Amino acid sequence: MVKLIQEKLQRTLQNKELKMIESIGFDFNIEQHEAIAEVPAPSDAQKGKVLDEVESGYTLNDSIIRYAKVVVGK
């Protein structure tokens, strides 16, 4: 019963254009991400990129309703 309600809620939110912000591996963007930590990047190519996502971010009709909380390589 709970699973049915959860699936119905997810479908309804998707129909209303709710989308998760994809973060890991992308460049850090201050308009979409909130950096909660910086760690040494394993390689130069990963400097300034999101290495881990602590909390997912969401957009609704292309407006951010929650920033993604991320760990950035420095």
N, C-alpha and C positions, 0 to 999 in steps of 0.2 A: 504494500500500500504506500509506504513512504517513498519507495523507488518510483512508483508511478507518478506521484505528486512532484518529485524532483525532476523527472523527465519532462513533465508538462510545463513546469516553470522554466526549464532551460529552453524548450522550444519557443515558448512565449517571448522570452527575452531575446532570443536570436531573431525572431520575427520583428522585434522592435529595434533591430540594428545594434544590439549590444555585442561588442567584440572585445576579445582579449588582446592586449598590446603584446606583440612578440618582442622580446628583449635580448635573450641570450645570443651572443655572437654579433650583435649589431653595435654600431657606434653609440656612445652615450649621448643622449639627447635631453637637454634640460627641460624641454617642453613635454616630454613623455615619462621621464625617469626621475626618481629621487635616489641619489646616491647615499647609501647608509654606511658604506665602507669602501676603502681603497686598499688593494693588495698589490704586491709586486706582480707584474705580468710575466707569465712564463716565457714569452717571446716578444720581440719588438712589434710584431704584427698585431698583438693583442692589447697594446697600450691604447687606452682611451675607449676600449670596447667593454661591453657588459659581459662579465665572466659568470655571474650567478644571479639568480632572481630569488629574492626572499619572499616577496608578495607580488602577485600578479596585478597588473593595471588593466583598466577597462575604459573603453570609449562607448558613448551612446550617441548615435547620430553625429559622429565625428567630433564630439565634445568629450574631453577627458572628464570622467567622473571619479577615477582613482588613479593616481600615479603609480607606476611600477616601482617597487623598492628593490634596488639592485646593488650588486658589488661590482666595482669598476677596477680594471687593471691600470696601474700607473707606471 
